[in-house]
Structures are given as structure tokens and as C-alpha cells.
Amino acid sequence: MTHKFKGIRTLIYKVEDTEKAKQWYAQILGFPPYFDEPFYIGFNVGGYELGLQPVEEGEKAGPVTYLAVEDVASTFQYLLDNGASAYEMPADVGGGIVIASVTDPMGNTLGIIYNPHFQSRSSDES
């Protein structure tokens, strides 16, 4: 099976103060988040997701970029088979959205996401 990455879909910033971050991003973007819960705040920026999540104990700070895929489970296994290690197991986070993340061989966190609410945009589409 070929694992086709459809493009960068989501960028998540892990933040200490989600309320402060939400207010700041709403101000600079000029619109409120479309999703606003204590565990996640999401802004739709031109068809891409800018997310804010609270930093949890033991978690790495910094951004996590999510690549769009059609099948999170098989792509997750593909990444593990090619030298990545599991960071966040595949999980349905609601609304049909499935995510997972790995640590690449260089120590970076790489996320994969299937989100049926965003249109697919791939590098080979015009």
C-alpha cells in the first residue's frame, strides 16, 4: 500500500495559558475559534487548522505539525516500520477526526490526521 501524504493540514501549539493564547490568536486573525473546549481550541485559517492545546506534564513543548492522510492506522504503522517510534497512538478525537503522532529518528514529533471536515489538498492537485 502506498501511503500518500496529502499535505500539511494542522499546526498545533502547546501552550501554558490556553485562554491567553486564544485571545491573542483571535485578535491577530480577526475571528474567533470555530472549536473551543478546555482540551483544544481550533481556528480554521484558510482551510488549514491552527490549534492550541494545553501542555501536559511530561509532554514536549513546541509545535506539532500534522500531515493529512486517508488512513491513520496504516500510515502510523508505516512510519513505525520506517524508524519512527510511537508518541501518541491512533485515536478518534470526535467528529470522525482521527489523529496519531510519532517521534521521528531525529527526535521531532510528527503528527498524522484524518479530518473529514477539511477538503483534501494535495501537491498534485491544481
C-alpha positions in Angstrom: 0.0 0.0 0.0 1.3 3.4 -0.9 1.0 6.0 1.9 0.2 9.3 0.3 0.6 12.3 2.4 -1.9 14.9 1.2 -0.2 18.0 2.6 0.2 19.8 5.9 -3.2 20.0 7.5 -2.8 21.1 11.1 -0.2 23.0 13.2 -0.7 22.8 17.0 1.0 25.0 19.5 1.3 23.6 23.0 0.6 26.5 25.4 0.8 27.1 29.1 -2.2 29.5 29.2 -4.9 28.5 26.6 -7.2 31.4 27.4 -4.4 34.0 26.8 -3.3 32.2 23.6 -6.9 32.0 22.4 -7.5 35.7 22.9 -4.2 36.6 21.2 -4.8 34.5 18.1 -8.4 35.6 17.8 -7.2 39.2 17.9 -4.4 38.8 15.3 -6.5 36.5 13.0 -9.6 38.8 13.3 -12.0 36.0 14.1 -12.8 33.6 17.0 -12.0 29.9 17.0 -14.5 27.5 15.4 -13.8 24.9 18.2 -13.3 26.0 21.8 -13.0 23.4 24.5 -10.6 23.2 27.5 -8.6 20.4 25.9 -8.4 22.1 22.4 -9.0 25.4 20.6 -9.1 25.3 16.8 -9.0 28.1 14.3 -9.8 27.5 10.6 -7.2 29.6 8.8 -7.8 29.4 5.0 -8.8 25.7 5.1 -5.9 24.7 7.5 -6.1 24.2 11.2 -4.2 26.2 13.8 -4.7 24.5 17.1 -3.9 25.4 20.7 -3.5 22.7 23.3 -2.5 22.9 27.0 0.9 21.4 27.7 0.5 18.3 29.8 3.0 17.0 32.4 5.9 15.2 30.7 4.9 16.5 27.3 7.4 18.2 24.9 6.7 21.9 24.4 6.7 23.3 20.9 4.7 22.9 17.7 3.4 19.7 16.2 2.7 19.6 12.5 0.0 17.1 11.3 0.2 15.7 7.8 -3.2 14.8 6.2 -3.7 11.1 5.4 -6.6 8.9 4.5 -5.8 6.0 6.8 -4.2 7.0 10.1 -3.7 3.4 11.4 -1.9 2.1 8.4 0.2 5.2 8.0 1.1 5.1 11.7 2.4 1.5 11.2 4.2 2.6 8.0 6.0 5.3 10.0 6.9 2.8 12.8 8.2 0.3 10.2 10.4 3.1 8.8 12.2 4.0 12.0 9.8 6.3 13.9 8.7 5.5 17.4 5.1 5.8 18.8 4.4 9.1 20.6 0.6 9.2 20.5 -1.4 6.1 19.5 -4.1 6.5 16.8 -7.3 7.8 18.4 -10.7 9.1 17.2 -10.9 12.5 18.9 -14.5 13.1 17.9 -16.4 14.2 14.8 -14.7 11.5 12.7 -11.3 13.1 13.2 -8.5 10.5 13.8 -5.0 11.5 14.9 -1.7 9.9 15.9 1.8 11.1 16.3 5.3 9.6 16.2 8.8 10.7 17.1 11.0 10.7 14.0 14.6 9.3 14.1 15.8 12.9 14.8 13.6 13.4 17.9 10.9 15.5 16.3 7.2 14.9 16.9 5.3 14.3 13.6 1.5 14.1 13.6 -0.8 12.4 11.1 -4.5 13.3 10.8 -7.6 12.3 9.0 -10.1 15.1 9.2 -13.3 14.7 7.1 -14.3 18.4 7.8 -11.4 19.8 5.7 -11.2 19.4 2.0 -8.2 17.5 0.8 -5.5 19.5 -0.9 -2.5 17.5 -2.2 0.6 18.7 -4.0 -0.6 17.0 -7.2 -3.9 18.8 -7.4 -4.1 22.1 -9.3 
